[in-house]
Amino acid sequence: MGIDFQADLKARGAEWRERGLWRELRRLESGVGARVEEGGRAFWNFSSNDYLGLAGHPLVREGAIRAVERFGGGSGASRLLGGTLGVHAELEEALAVFKGTEAALTFGSGYAAAVGTIGALLGREDVMVVDRLVHASVVDAARGCGARLRVFAHNDLGMLEDVLRRERGRGGEVSGGRRRVLVVTESVFSMDGDLAPLASMVELKDRYGAWLMVDEAHGTGVLGARRGGLVEHLGLAGRVEVQMATLGKALGAAGGVICGSRALIEFLINRARSFVFSTAPVPAAAGAALAAVGLVQGPEGAERGRRLWANVDRLGDRLRERWAGLGRPLSPIVPVVLGAEAEAMRVAEALRDRGFLAPGIRYPTVARGRARLRLTVSAAHEWGGIDALVQALGEVGVKAGGGDS
Ligand SMILES: *Cc1c(COP(=O)(O)O)cnc(C)c1O
């Protein structure tokens, strides 16, 4: 007799529930935006990564519609077997220009981009060095490729250098050709909203002959004069081996992208399994992303960028009037760390009762005992909504300053 399938699921579900980790889907009746509708009620939405409010933008919608009209609902095959459509190629050309690289390659999602790229670049004999807070897609990629995983404390350059020095001692110098060493970080950290010290990391990886991959899921569309991300902002495009981003956050569409040298992109076309063995993204997603990449770099992107940062500052200022201990936000991601899982869920629920969607984030997304509200600001928010949110946070008894992330 094997294990009873349904009973096993029930028992494991109950255990997850007991630990306060049970999740359920919620269903919006409206499209994503600063105001959304759920169950016949309107909410201020502080849970979206649509930082520039582009997901519902008329030109992004139109980009999707035009691509469907021209290319249809689906792509029909994987990219290598006839699924590469004009809109995919155009999008990749636009993304390479946007990111200041020779070439770009899109994937079905950012998750697939991370797993496919890392899996193609590294094998068992290699080493992957990651910030402790990198995204699950990077962690899963590390597990999958079998490279030795070395973790450094969040944004800790001293510890990163120690690891790189030790790996070089073990024959990890790339020029020696014996062991590849890939450092991976996020530019804007997804659950903490702080920034990686990228300029110093570039110096370090160069000094120790390692490579650097930067996940700009939350930097793209948000940072830089053309809103290309933190790499653009710091002028490092030529010095980062692998730039990764998603098309599903500030770009308001869906998909993942890797930007870098032509040699990197040609290598990935051949070796990234999540690219090779997956149907090409639907024309609608590519068309929407293409429109967004154009928008984000132009005058409208600039205007939305200004509104976004004005809103980030507004929320930061209002929060610090009440909770002096909180720092100034460095990105549209503003965590309010509450500690216990149950407390984060209580506060999120109480905010929902007051008309605000502000997700409680718990293990395994963040460490145990580091549960938090993750507030995300968008260009589409109005100050009235931001002020009302902070008011509501006070009413529901948030004792921030526990927000010492
Ligand atoms: C969302 C996210 C991803 C994955 O991108 P998707 O396109 O949503 O699959 C990767 N890294 C980070 C840091 C993210 O926040």
Boltz pocket constraint, residues with backbone or C-beta under 6 A from the ligand:
constraints:
  - pocket:
      binder: B
      contacts: [[A, 108], [A, 109], [A, 110], [A, 111], [A, 112], [A, 114], [A, 135], [A, 137], [A, 186], [A, 188], [A, 190], [A, 215], [A, 217], [A, 218], [A, 245], [A, 246], [A, 247], [A, 248], [A, 254], [A, 255], [A, 256]]
      max_distance: 6.0
